[in-house]
Amino acid sequence: MSEHNPKSRRRATAKWVIAVPYVWLILLFLVPFFIVLKISFAEQELSIPPFTPLFNEDGSLHIVWQNYKDIFANFGSSLWALLNPFDDGNKGDNIYLLTYWLSIKTALSTTIICLLLGYPMAYAISRANPAIRNGLLLAVMLPFWTSFLLRVYAWIGLLGHNGIINNYLMQWGIIKEPLDLFYNTFSLNLVMVYAYLPFMVLPLYTQLVKLDNRLLEAAADLGAHPIKAFFTITLPLSKMGIVAGSMLVFIPAVGEYVIPELVGGPDNLMIGKTLWMTFFDANNWPLASAVAVVMVLLLVVPMALFQHYKEREI
């Protein structure tokens, strides 16, 4: 009996510990998601709130699919126009598909560039002298001490037509006319990588710092070239850090609003801006909710695949 009570207490404690993230998930994700999902099946209406109720006065269910039909209207032709390499001028007439495509493409390019830049940084920090390792990590974290909005505005002063970079390049005689560095795809990708690079470095560092150096020493003793040892030992063992860092960058980058709005330009309309315009400019909450639901589903699929892959690895 004395042995049973401690085991029961441990089981009860474990259940409470496991319940905390589930409660967090329900309150901060599932409840808001189902509220948005409910609104997505309503119609726009001049009322407060500006959409029809889910149930009629007689208690019957009132579900409208028109919002999703508008999102996927002319889906096939618009998708072909986007993927057709021989027709650069035609982007299709489905604005929602275009914004989804630009959001995913921008988030994917940001993730790849952050990985290519962040992996060497994380590897160097993990192999640095322990006396300076914390200082290097602090340097990675320093941008978070400043407001995100202020950091984005700082890039406007750097990349603008009369910004610091163009002024110095013209002053040194390197260029004669200001370069087009701002309010285009270049500035969008640059600031996105700058903003999300720490989210890639930190998970990679956490994984790489745990790597046993004796494995690399054994590979060297067996005659393996450092490059071969990296691709056969270091890279596979840091796989979970790569996946975690990629998800931390890709998922928030898809729905980014501030950076595309301030530095992206009119040709880089991402889904965050589309949601803002549909919610507040058009005051069409049901359509905006449907757009948000589709975006969430696009993000949940890779997360579910990652979880399935992780469970298989375990």
C-alpha positions as a Markdown table, in Angstrom:
| # | Residue | x | y | z |
|---|---|---|---|---|
| 1 | Met | 0.0 | 0.0 | 0.0 |
| 2 | Ser | 2.9 | 2.3 | 0.8 |
| 3 | Glu | 4.3 | 1.6 | -2.7 |
| 4 | His | 1.0 | 2.2 | -4.4 |
| 5 | Asn | 0.4 | 5.7 | -3.0 |
| 6 | Pro | 3.6 | 7.2 | -4.4 |
| 7 | Lys | 3.0 | 5.6 | -7.8 |
| 8 | Ser | -0.6 | 7.0 | -7.8 |
| 9 | Arg | 0.7 | 10.4 | -6.9 |
| 10 | Arg | 3.3 | 10.3 | -9.6 |
| 11 | Arg | 0.6 | 9.3 | -12.2 |
| 12 | Ala | -1.7 | 12.1 | -11.0 |
| 13 | Thr | 1.2 | 14.6 | -11.2 |
| 14 | Ala | 2.1 | 13.4 | -14.7 |
| 15 | Lys | -1.5 | 13.8 | -15.8 |
| 16 | Trp | -1.6 | 17.4 | -14.6 |
| 17 | Val | 1.7 | 18.2 | -16.2 |
| 18 | Ile | 0.5 | 16.7 | -19.5 |
| 19 | Ala | -2.9 | 18.5 | -19.2 |
| 20 | Val | -1.3 | 22.0 | -19.1 |
| 21 | Pro | -0.2 | 22.2 | -22.8 |
| 22 | Tyr | -3.5 | 20.7 | -23.9 |
| 23 | Val | -5.5 | 23.3 | -21.9 |
| 24 | Trp | -3.2 | 26.0 | -23.4 |
| 25 | Leu | -3.8 | 24.6 | -26.9 |
| 26 | Ile | -7.6 | 24.5 | -26.4 |
| 27 | Leu | -7.8 | 28.0 | -25.0 |
| 28 | Leu | -5.4 | 29.8 | -27.4 |
| 29 | Phe | -5.9 | 27.8 | -30.6 |
| 30 | Leu | -8.9 | 25.6 | -30.8 |
| 31 | Val | -11.4 | 27.9 | -29.3 |
| 32 | Pro | -10.4 | 31.0 | -31.5 |
| 33 | Phe | -10.1 | 28.7 | -34.5 |
| 34 | Phe | -13.6 | 27.3 | -34.2 |
| 35 | Ile | -15.0 | 30.8 | -33.7 |
| 36 | Val | -13.3 | 31.9 | -36.9 |
| 37 | Leu | -14.5 | 28.7 | -38.6 |
| 38 | Lys | -18.1 | 29.5 | -37.5 |
| 39 | Ile | -17.9 | 33.0 | -39.0 |
| 40 | Ser | -16.5 | 31.6 | -42.3 |
| 41 | Phe | -19.8 | 29.9 | -42.9 |
| 42 | Ala | -21.9 | 33.1 | -42.5 |
| 43 | Glu | -22.8 | 35.9 | -44.8 |
| 44 | Gln | -21.8 | 39.5 | -44.7 |
| 45 | Glu | -24.5 | 41.7 | -43.2 |
| 46 | Leu | -24.8 | 45.4 | -42.2 |
| 47 | Ser | -25.2 | 44.7 | -38.5 |
| 48 | Ile | -23.1 | 44.3 | -35.3 |
| 49 | Pro | -21.4 | 41.9 | -35.6 |
| 50 | Pro | -21.3 | 42.2 | -39.5 |
| 51 | Phe | -22.3 | 38.6 | -40.3 |
| 52 | Thr | -25.4 | 36.4 | -40.1 |
| 53 | Pro | -25.9 | 34.0 | -37.1 |
| 54 | Leu | -25.2 | 30.3 | -37.5 |
| 55 | Phe | -28.7 | 29.4 | -36.5 |
| 56 | Asn | -31.9 | 30.9 | -37.8 |
| 57 | Glu | -34.7 | 32.1 | -35.6 |
| 58 | Asp | -36.5 | 28.7 | -36.0 |
| 59 | Gly | -33.4 | 26.9 | -34.8 |
| 60 | Ser | -32.3 | 25.6 | -38.2 |
| 61 | Leu | -28.7 | 25.6 | -39.2 |
| 62 | His | -27.7 | 28.4 | -41.7 |
| 63 | Ile | -24.4 | 27.4 | -43.5 |
| 64 | Val | -23.1 | 29.4 | -46.4 |
| 65 | Trp | -20.4 | 27.9 | -48.7 |
| 66 | Gln | -20.0 | 31.0 | -50.9 |
| 67 | Asn | -16.9 | 32.3 | -49.1 |
| 68 | Tyr | -15.0 | 29.2 | -49.9 |
| 69 | Lys | -16.3 | 29.1 | -53.4 |
| 70 | Asp | -15.0 | 32.7 | -53.9 |
| 71 | Ile | -11.6 | 31.6 | -52.6 |
| 72 | Phe | -11.3 | 28.7 | -55.0 |
| 73 | Ala | -13.0 | 30.3 | -58.0 |
| 74 | Asn | -11.1 | 29.6 | -61.2 |
| 75 | Phe | -8.6 | 27.7 | -59.2 |
| 76 | Gly | -7.3 | 25.5 | -62.0 |
| 77 | Ser | -6.8 | 28.2 | -64.5 |
| 78 | Ser | -5.3 | 30.6 | -62.0 |
| 79 | Leu | -2.9 | 27.9 | -60.7 |
| 80 | Trp | -1.8 | 27.1 | -64.2 |
| 81 | Ala | -1.2 | 30.8 | -64.9 |
| 82 | Leu | 1.1 | 30.9 | -61.8 |
| 83 | Leu | 3.0 | 27.8 | -62.6 |
| 84 | Asn | 3.3 | 28.3 | -66.3 |
| 85 | Pro | 7.0 | 29.3 | -66.9 |
| 86 | Phe | 6.2 | 30.6 | -70.5 |
| 87 | Asp | 3.7 | 33.2 | -69.4 |
| 88 | Asp | 5.3 | 35.6 | -66.9 |
| 89 | Gly | 2.8 | 38.4 | -67.4 |
| 90 | Asn | -0.4 | 36.5 | -66.6 |
| 91 | Lys | -0.8 | 35.7 | -62.9 |
| 92 | Gly | -4.4 | 34.6 | -63.0 |
| 93 | Asp | -7.6 | 36.3 | -61.7 |
| 94 | Asn | -7.8 | 34.6 | -58.3 |
| 95 | Ile | -6.3 | 37.1 | -55.9 |
| 96 | Tyr | -6.5 | 34.7 | -53.0 |
| 97 | Leu | -4.6 | 32.0 | -54.7 |
| 98 | Leu | -2.0 | 34.6 | -55.8 |
| 99 | Thr | -1.5 | 35.8 | -52.2 |
| 100 | Tyr | -1.3 | 32.2 | -50.9 |
| 101 | Trp | 1.3 | 31.5 | -53.5 |
| 102 | Leu | 3.3 | 34.6 | -52.8 |
| 103 | Ser | 3.1 | 34.0 | -49.1 |
| 104 | Ile | 4.3 | 30.4 | -49.3 |
| 105 | Lys | 7.0 | 31.3 | -51.9 |
| 106 | Thr | 8.3 | 34.1 | -49.7 |
| 107 | Ala | 8.2 | 32.0 | -46.5 |
| 108 | Leu | 10.0 | 29.1 | -48.3 |
| 109 | Ser | 12.7 | 31.3 | -49.7 |
| 110 | Thr | 13.1 | 33.0 | -46.3 |
| 111 | Thr | 13.4 | 29.6 | -44.6 |
| 112 | Ile | 16.0 | 28.3 | -47.1 |
| 113 | Ile | 18.2 | 31.4 | -46.8 |
| 114 | Cys | 17.9 | 31.4 | -43.0 |
| 115 | Leu | 19.0 | 27.8 | -43.0 |
| 116 | Leu | 22.0 | 28.4 | -45.3 |
| 117 | Leu | 23.1 | 31.4 | -43.1 |
| 118 | Gly | 22.0 | 30.1 | -39.7 |
| 119 | Tyr | 23.6 | 26.6 | -39.9 |
| 120 | Pro | 27.2 | 27.9 | -40.2 |
| 121 | Met | 26.5 | 30.5 | -37.4 |
| 122 | Ala | 25.0 | 27.9 | -35.1 |
| 123 | Tyr | 27.8 | 25.4 | -35.9 |
| 124 | Ala | 30.5 | 28.1 | -35.2 |
| 125 | Ile | 28.8 | 29.1 | -31.9 |
| 126 | Ser | 28.5 | 25.4 | -30.7 |
| 127 | Arg | 32.2 | 24.8 | -31.5 |
| 128 | Ala | 33.4 | 28.1 | -30.0 |
| 129 | Asn | 35.3 | 28.4 | -26.7 |
| 130 | Pro | 32.7 | 28.0 | -23.8 |
| 131 | Ala | 34.1 | 31.2 | -22.3 |
| 132 | Ile | 32.8 | 33.3 | -25.3 |
| 133 | Arg | 29.8 | 31.0 | -26.3 |
| 134 | Asn | 27.3 | 32.9 | -24.2 |
| 135 | Gly | 28.5 | 36.2 | -25.6 |
| 136 | Leu | 27.9 | 34.9 | -29.2 |
| 137 | Leu | 24.5 | 33.7 | -28.2 |
| 138 | Leu | 23.8 | 37.1 | -26.7 |
| 139 | Ala | 24.7 | 38.8 | -30.0 |
| 140 | Val | 22.2 | 36.6 | -31.8 |
| 141 | Met | 19.5 | 37.6 | -29.2 |
| 142 | Leu | 20.3 | 41.3 | -29.1 |
| 143 | Pro | 17.8 | 42.3 | -31.9 |
| 144 | Phe | 15.0 | 41.0 | -29.7 |
| 145 | Trp | 15.8 | 43.8 | -27.2 |
| 146 | Thr | 14.6 | 46.4 | -29.7 |
| 147 | Ser | 11.0 | 46.8 | -30.9 |
| 148 | Phe | 10.3 | 44.7 | -34.0 |
| 149 | Leu | 8.6 | 47.7 | -35.6 |
| 150 | Leu | 11.5 | 50.0 | -35.0 |
| 151 | Arg | 13.9 | 47.5 | -36.6 |
| 152 | Val | 11.8 | 47.3 | -39.7 |
| 153 | Tyr | 11.6 | 51.1 | -39.9 |
| 154 | Ala | 15.4 | 51.2 | -39.6 |
| 155 | Trp | 15.7 | 49.2 | -42.8 |
| 156 | Ile | 13.6 | 51.9 | -44.5 |
| 157 | Gly | 16.2 | 54.4 | -43.6 |
| 158 | Leu | 19.0 | 52.1 | -44.9 |
| 159 | Leu | 17.4 | 50.9 | -48.2 |
| 160 | Gly | 15.4 | 54.0 | -49.2 |
| 161 | His | 16.0 | 55.9 | -52.4 |
| 162 | Asn | 17.8 | 58.6 | -50.4 |
| 163 | Gly | 18.8 | 56.1 | -47.7 |
| 164 | Ile | 22.2 | 55.6 | -46.0 |
| 165 | Ile | 23.4 | 52.9 | -48.4 |
| 166 | Asn | 22.6 | 54.8 | -51.6 |
| 167 | Asn | 24.1 | 58.0 | -50.2 |
| 168 | Tyr | 27.4 | 56.3 | -49.2 |
| 169 | Leu | 27.7 | 54.4 | -52.5 |
| 170 | Met | 27.2 | 57.6 | -54.4 |
| 171 | Gln | 29.5 | 59.6 | -52.2 |
| 172 | Trp | 32.3 | 57.0 | -52.7 |
| 173 | Gly | 31.7 | 57.1 | -56.5 |
| 174 | Ile | 30.6 | 53.4 | -56.7 |
| 175 | Ile | 27.3 | 54.3 | -58.3 |
| 176 | Lys | 26.1 | 57.4 | -60.2 |
| 177 | Glu | 22.3 | 56.9 | -59.6 |
| 178 | Pro | 20.5 | 55.5 | -56.5 |
| 179 | Leu | 19.9 | 51.8 | -56.6 |
| 180 | Asp | 16.4 | 50.4 | -56.4 |
| 181 | Leu | 16.8 | 48.7 | -53.1 |
| 182 | Phe | 13.5 | 49.4 | -51.4 |
| 183 | Tyr | 9.8 | 48.5 | -51.7 |
| 184 | Asn | 10.4 | 45.5 | -53.9 |
| 185 | Thr | 11.1 | 41.7 | -53.7 |
| 186 | Phe | 14.8 | 42.3 | -52.7 |
| 187 | Ser | 14.0 | 44.4 | -49.7 |
| 188 | Leu | 11.2 | 42.0 | -48.6 |
| 189 | Asn | 13.4 | 39.0 | -48.6 |
| 190 | Leu | 16.3 | 40.9 | -47.0 |
| 191 | Val | 14.2 | 42.1 | -44.1 |
| 192 | Met | 12.4 | 38.8 | -43.7 |
| 193 | Val | 15.7 | 36.9 | -43.4 |
| 194 | Tyr | 17.0 | 39.6 | -40.9 |
| 195 | Ala | 13.9 | 39.3 | -38.7 |
| 196 | Tyr | 13.7 | 35.5 | -38.7 |
| 197 | Leu | 17.3 | 34.4 | -38.7 |
| 198 | Pro | 17.6 | 34.1 | -34.9 |
| 199 | Phe | 14.6 | 31.7 | -34.9 |
| 200 | Met | 16.7 | 29.4 | -37.1 |
| 201 | Val | 20.0 | 29.8 | -35.2 |
| 202 | Leu | 18.8 | 28.9 | -31.7 |
| 203 | Pro | 17.2 | 25.5 | -32.4 |
| 204 | Leu | 20.2 | 24.5 | -34.5 |
| 205 | Tyr | 22.6 | 25.6 | -31.8 |
| 206 | Thr | 20.6 | 23.6 | -29.2 |
| 207 | Gln | 21.0 | 20.5 | -31.4 |
| 208 | Leu | 24.6 | 21.0 | -32.4 |
| 209 | Val | 25.9 | 21.8 | -29.0 |
| 210 | Lys | 24.8 | 18.3 | -27.8 |
| 211 | Leu | 26.8 | 16.6 | -30.6 |
| 212 | Asp | 29.5 | 14.3 | -29.2 |
| 213 | Asn | 32.9 | 15.3 | -30.7 |
| 214 | Arg | 34.2 | 11.8 | -30.2 |
| 215 | Leu | 32.1 | 10.7 | -33.2 |
| 216 | Leu | 34.0 | 13.2 | -35.4 |
| 217 | Glu | 37.3 | 12.1 | -33.9 |
| 218 | Ala | 36.5 | 8.5 | -34.6 |
| 219 | Ala | 35.5 | 9.3 | -38.2 |
| 220 | Ala | 38.8 | 11.2 | -38.7 |
| 221 | Asp | 40.8 | 8.2 | -37.2 |
| 222 | Leu | 39.1 | 6.0 | -39.8 |
| 223 | Gly | 40.2 | 8.3 | -42.6 |
| 224 | Ala | 37.0 | 10.2 | -43.3 |
| 225 | His | 37.4 | 13.6 | -44.8 |
| 226 | Pro | 36.0 | 16.5 | -42.7 |
| 227 | Ile | 33.4 | 17.2 | -45.4 |
| 228 | Lys | 32.3 | 13.5 | -45.5 |
| 229 | Ala | 32.2 | 13.4 | -41.7 |
| 230 | Phe | 30.0 | 16.5 | -41.7 |
| 231 | Phe | 27.5 | 15.0 | -44.2 |
| 232 | Thr | 27.5 | 11.5 | -42.6 |
| 233 | Ile | 27.6 | 12.5 | -38.9 |
| 234 | Thr | 26.9 | 16.1 | -38.1 |
| 235 | Leu | 24.1 | 16.8 | -40.6 |
| 236 | Pro | 22.0 | 13.7 | -39.8 |
| 237 | Leu | 22.4 | 14.2 | -36.1 |
| 238 | Ser | 21.2 | 17.9 | -36.4 |
| 239 | Lys | 18.2 | 16.9 | -38.5 |
| 240 | Met | 15.7 | 17.6 | -35.8 |
| 241 | Gly | 17.2 | 21.1 | -35.2 |
| 242 | Ile | 16.9 | 21.8 | -38.9 |
| 243 | Val | 13.2 | 20.8 | -39.0 |
| 244 | Ala | 12.4 | 22.7 | -35.8 |
| 245 | Gly | 14.2 | 25.8 | -37.0 |
| 246 | Ser | 12.5 | 25.6 | -40.4 |
| 247 | Met | 9.1 | 25.4 | -38.8 |
| 248 | Leu | 9.8 | 28.3 | -36.5 |
| 249 | Val | 10.7 | 30.4 | -39.5 |
| 250 | Phe | 8.2 | 29.2 | -42.1 |
| 251 | Ile | 5.0 | 29.2 | -40.1 |
| 252 | Pro | 5.1 | 32.9 | -38.9 |
| 253 | Ala | 6.7 | 34.0 | -42.2 |
| 254 | Val | 3.6 | 32.8 | -44.1 |
| 255 | Gly | 1.3 | 35.1 | -42.2 |
| 256 | Glu | 3.7 | 38.1 | -41.9 |
| 257 | Tyr | 2.0 | 41.5 | -42.2 |
| 258 | Val | 4.3 | 44.2 | -41.0 |
| 259 | Ile | 7.3 | 43.5 | -43.2 |
| 260 | Pro | 5.4 | 43.2 | -46.5 |
| 261 | Glu | 3.4 | 46.2 | -45.7 |
| 262 | Leu | 6.4 | 48.5 | -44.9 |
| 263 | Val | 9.1 | 47.2 | -47.3 |
| 264 | Gly | 7.4 | 44.7 | -49.7 |
| 265 | Gly | 5.7 | 47.0 | -52.2 |
| 266 | Pro | 2.5 | 46.5 | -54.2 |
| 267 | Asp | 3.8 | 43.5 | -56.1 |
| 268 | Asn | 4.3 | 41.5 | -53.0 |
| 269 | Leu | 0.8 | 41.2 | -51.6 |
| 270 | Met | 0.9 | 38.5 | -49.0 |
| 271 | Ile | -2.0 | 36.8 | -47.1 |
| 272 | Gly | -1.6 | 39.0 | -44.0 |
| 273 | Lys | -2.3 | 42.1 | -46.0 |
| 274 | Thr | -5.2 | 40.4 | -47.8 |
| 275 | Leu | -6.7 | 39.5 | -44.4 |
| 276 | Trp | -6.4 | 43.0 | -43.2 |
| 277 | Met | -8.1 | 44.5 | -46.3 |
| 278 | Thr | -10.9 | 41.9 | -46.2 |
| 279 | Phe | -11.5 | 42.4 | -42.5 |
| 280 | Phe | -11.2 | 46.1 | -42.2 |
| 281 | Asp | -11.4 | 47.8 | -45.6 |
| 282 | Ala | -14.2 | 45.6 | -47.1 |
| 283 | Asn | -15.6 | 44.8 | -43.6 |
| 284 | Asn | -16.3 | 41.2 | -44.9 |
| 285 | Trp | -15.7 | 39.1 | -41.8 |
| 286 | Pro | -17.0 | 35.8 | -43.2 |
| 287 | Leu | -14.8 | 35.9 | -46.3 |
| 288 | Ala | -11.8 | 37.0 | -44.2 |
| 289 | Ser | -12.5 | 34.2 | -41.8 |
| 290 | Ala | -12.6 | 31.7 | -44.7 |
| 291 | Val | -9.2 | 33.0 | -45.9 |
| 292 | Ala | -7.8 | 32.6 | -42.4 |
| 293 | Val | -9.2 | 29.0 | -42.1 |
| 294 | Val | -7.6 | 28.0 | -45.4 |
| 295 | Met | -4.3 | 29.5 | -44.3 |
| 296 | Val | -4.4 | 27.7 | -41.0 |
| 297 | Leu | -5.0 | 24.4 | -42.8 |
| 298 | Leu | -2.1 | 25.1 | -45.1 |
| 299 | Leu | 0.1 | 25.4 | -42.0 |
| 300 | Val | -1.3 | 22.5 | -40.0 |
| 301 | Val | -0.5 | 20.0 | -42.7 |
| 302 | Pro | 3.3 | 20.4 | -42.6 |
| 303 | Met | 3.1 | 20.5 | -38.7 |
| 304 | Ala | 1.1 | 17.2 | -38.8 |
| 305 | Leu | 3.6 | 15.6 | -41.2 |
| 306 | Phe | 6.4 | 16.7 | -38.9 |
| 307 | Gln | 4.8 | 15.2 | -35.9 |
| 308 | His | 4.1 | 12.0 | -37.7 |
| 309 | Tyr | 7.7 | 11.9 | -38.9 |
| 310 | Lys | 9.0 | 12.6 | -35.3 |
| 311 | Glu | 6.8 | 9.8 | -33.9 |
| 312 | Arg | 8.2 | 7.4 | -36.5 |
| 313 | Glu | 11.7 | 8.4 | -35.6 |
| 314 | Ile | 11.1 | 7.8 | -31.9 |
